[in-house]
Amino acid sequence: AQLIYDKPVVNIESQWVMTDGFQMYYLATFQKGQVEFDSAKLKDALTLTVGTKVSHPKVKATTGWNLEIEYFMDCVKKGKDPKMCMPQSSIASLKIAEAEVKAANSGKTVKP
């Protein structure tokens, strides 16, 4: 998918071909650097690149979905209102996914 905003263009590639378990992989490229995450790596799963400087901050060995569930359960246990992963964000994500399906089926640009 290609998402077009006022200035940035975002290209998204996704696939469900998993040969051995679940893998979550992200690559985000910016003007001055790059962020790469690969859950299949036991070491250096997160790579940050700025110019020629490369670093590997330590991250918890888990998935984004598990972190969202842990965060929500922590809010429930502490009786706190969640500040992240709000329903409005989920609705916006679903609208984008629905627009991607419509665009794929029609071969035309679709606004969410």
Stockholm file with secondary structure:
# STOCKHOLM 1.0

chainA/1-112         AQLIYDKPVVNIESQWVMTDGFQMYYLATFQKGQVEFDSAKLKDALTLTVGTKVSHPKVKATTGWNLEIEYFMDCVKKGKDPKMCMPQSSIASLKIAEAEVKAANSGKTVKP
#=GR chainA/1-112 SS CEEECSSCEEECCCCCCCSSSCCCEEEEECSSEEEEEETTCSSCCEEEEETTEEECCCCCSSCHHHHHHHHHHHHHHHTCCCCSSCHHHHHHHHHHHHHHHHHHHHSSCCCC
#=GC SS_cons         CEEECSSCEEECCCCCCCSSSCCCEEEEECSSEEEEEETTCSSCCEEEEETTEEECCCCCSSCHHHHHHHHHHHHHHHTCCCCSSCHHHHHHHHHHHHHHHHHHHHSSCCCC
//
